């Protein structure tokens, strides 16, 4: 029964995650908050989707901890879209791409120096190097 409940809700969760990953932080803030609560609750109890987040080199979280949710949303969406993919680096990269996308659309983050290395890595296709801390400056 429980697996069936998750399966039935998965389509709505995917749509919610897509919205959260592709809209700025200040777009429909009440809706963002509601969708975030919904997907986080769903993810927390899901039997197969596990978010194992390594924040070691994600320095932007020190100044903007709210981006942690965006990172989780991107990682979760990737896992739902690619259920056979278990590579932690690819899952993390999907989360980073969500952060890049959301911060691009949110004025507050336009000139944040903490996000510059991430944006540059994304532009140059070097998210793996960013994740491993090679591009921390």
C-alpha positions in Angstrom: 0.0 0.0 0.0 2.7 2.5 1.0 4.7 1.9 -2.3 1.5 2.5 -4.2 0.9 5.8 -2.4 4.4 6.9 -3.4 4.0 5.8 -7.0 0.7 7.7 -7.3 2.2 10.9 -5.9 5.4 10.7 -7.9 4.1 12.6 -11.0 3.0 15.5 -8.8 6.3 15.5 -6.9 8.3 15.6 -10.2 6.3 18.5 -11.4 6.8 20.3 -8.1 10.5 19.6 -8.1 10.8 20.9 -11.7 9.0 24.1 -10.7 11.3 24.5 -7.7 14.4 23.9 -9.8 13.6 26.3 -12.6 12.0 29.4 -10.8 13.8 32.1 -8.9 13.6 32.1 -5.1 11.3 35.1 -5.1 8.8 33.7 -7.6 5.5 33.0 -5.8 7.2 32.6 -2.4 4.1 31.1 -0.7 3.8 28.5 -3.5 7.6 27.8 -3.2 7.2 27.2 0.5 4.2 24.9 0.1 5.8 22.9 -2.7 9.1 22.6 -0.7 7.2 21.3 2.4 5.3 18.8 0.2 8.3 17.4 -1.6 10.5 17.3 1.5 7.8 15.4 3.4 7.4 13.0 0.5 11.2 12.6 0.1 11.8 12.0 3.8 9.6 8.9 3.8 10.3 7.6 0.3 11.7 4.0 0.4 14.1 4.4 -2.6 15.1 8.1 -3.0 17.8 9.0 -0.6 19.5 12.3 -0.5 23.1 11.8 0.6 24.5 15.3 0.4 28.1 16.1 0.8 28.4 19.8 1.5 32.2 19.8 2.1 33.0 22.1 -0.9 29.7 23.9 -1.2 31.0 27.2 0.3 27.9 29.2 -0.9 25.9 27.4 1.7 27.7 29.4 4.4 26.3 32.7 3.1 23.1 31.4 1.6 21.9 28.3 3.6 18.4 28.5 1.9 20.1 27.2 -1.3 20.4 23.8 0.5 16.8 23.1 -0.4 17.5 24.0 -4.0 20.4 21.6 -4.0 18.2 18.8 -2.5 15.4 19.5 -5.1 17.9 19.1 -8.0 19.3 15.9 -6.6 15.9 14.4 -5.9 14.6 15.4 -9.4 17.6 13.7 -11.0 17.1 10.5 -9.0 13.4 10.4 -9.9 14.2 11.0 -13.6 17.2 8.6 -13.7 16.3 5.9 -11.1 19.0 3.5 -12.2 21.8 6.1 -11.9 23.6 5.7 -8.6 26.7 7.8 -9.2 26.8 10.3 -6.3 28.8 12.8 -8.3 26.2 12.9 -11.1 23.5 13.3 -8.5 25.4 16.2 -6.8 26.0 17.8 -10.2 22.3 17.8 -10.9 21.8 19.6 -7.5 24.4 22.1 -8.4 22.8 22.8 -11.8 19.5 23.5 -10.0 21.3 26.0 -7.7 22.8 27.7 -10.8 19.5 27.9 -12.5 17.6 29.3 -9.5 20.2 31.8 -8.6 20.4 33.0 -12.2 16.8 34.0 -11.9 17.0 35.6 -8.5 18.4 39.2 -8.3 19.6 38.7 -4.7 22.3 36.2 -6.0 23.4 38.1 -9.1 26.7 39.4 -7.7 27.4 37.0 -4.8 31.1 36.2 -4.9 30.4 32.9 -3.1 28.5 31.7 -6.2 31.1 32.8 -8.8 33.2 29.6 -8.7 30.1 27.5 -9.1 28.7 29.5 -12.0 32.1 29.4 -13.7 32.4 25.7 -13.2 28.9 25.1 -14.6 29.7 27.3 -17.7 32.9 25.4 -18.4 31.4 21.9 -17.7 33.7 21.5 -14.7 31.2 20.6 -11.9 33.1 17.5 -11.0 36.2 19.6 -10.3 34.1 22.0 -8.3 32.6 19.2 -6.2 36.0 17.8 -5.4 37.2 21.2 -4.2 39.7 21.9 -7.0 37.9 25.1 -8.0 37.3 26.5 -4.6 38.7 30.0 -5.3 
